């Protein structure tokens, strides 16, 4: 008798669960109720964030820092930096970043940050370890991270050179990329 009562209770609970699963749709659209093209969960980033760019921030030995967002023609050693984003074979997001010097320097480095667009701002969701190379003209870092589909992502690269007491740094912003 007790077994039959437990079975009936279990069957009733399972039936209620299945009924709720059918009646309450799973939310796959954006939280704001708007449907975005391509199954994305947010509106795209603003146009200025859709294409990549490189900016230089140099900290000279005298402590003077060039403003972020301005290219610094005064960089002696740091040539440029670049980043790319794509799909890794296992469904993760693949990121690559490189830093280039004009000539061989004591240390060249790169760090990658994966950012996700929330619909109104970029938030960092992954930061790699630094990769450096000594007595070199360049360094390249390849890494990957898990990500949520339906969002826009970009890679931000931090690039630096240390040579004879001069520290030069720049930031590259990769193209925005829809991951769906």
ROGUKOL-59078 format. One record per residue (C-alpha): z, y, x. Coordinates in steps of 0.05 Angstrom, whole numbers, plus 5000, padded with zeros to 4 digits. Example, Ala and Ser with C-alpha at 12.3 -4.5 7.8 and 13.67 -1.06 7.14 Angstrom:
515649105246
514349795273
This chain:
500050005000
501850485057
495350315093
491350465030
494951145021
493651335095
486351125088
485551545025
488852155059
484452075120
478252005076
480152625036
481253035100
474652805129
471052975064
474153675063
472153785136
464953575123
464553995060
466954605098
462054465155
456354475105
458755075065
460855525123
454755665166
455555675241
454556385267
448556395313
446457115301
449357725334
456457915316
454058575286
449558195237
443158465267
437757975287
434658145355
427857915380
427457265418
434157015392
437957505435
445057675414
444858415434
439858975436
436459045504
439459485557
436860205562
430060285596
432960545661
436759885667
430759445654
427559515723
430759425791
432359965841
435760055909
440660595927
444160715993
451360886006
452761016078
459661086108
458761406175
463661336232
466162036216
468161806145
462662186107
460061786048
453261916018
453361955941
451661315903
444861365871
441561765926
437261445978
439761616046
434161766095
439561816148
440761066151
439760856223
440060106217
439959906143
432759836120
433459566049
436259026004
433358625947
435558145893
432157655845
434357265784
431656645750
433355975719
436355435763
433954725750
440454525715
440255105665
444655575706
442356255729
439656265800
440756885843
437957085910
439457695953
437157936021
439158496067
434358756121
435759186182
430659586221
432459196284
437458676308
444658886291
451558616305
452758426232
448558426169
451458216102
450158116028
454357975965
451657825895
454658015828
451957725763
452658215705
451858095630
449758635580
454658685522
450259135480
453459765507
455559635579
454759165638
460558695655
461158285718
461557545703
460757245773
461657515844
459357095903
462757035969
460157486025
454657206069
453857506138
449657386199
451157626270
446157906319
440657866267
435658296230
436857986161
441057536118
439457166052
444256886001
442256395946
447256185893
447756025819
452556105761
453455845691
451656335636
451456415561
444556405529
442456985485
444557545532
441257995583
443357905655
442058255721
444058155793
447258705834
446858625909
451558955958
448159016026
451259256091
450259336165
455659406219
453059606288
456259986345
461560296299
456460506246
457460206176
451660296128
451760026057
446860005998
446659705928
440659385895
440159295819
435558735797
431158735735
434558585669
432957875648
433557565579
436756875583
434956485521
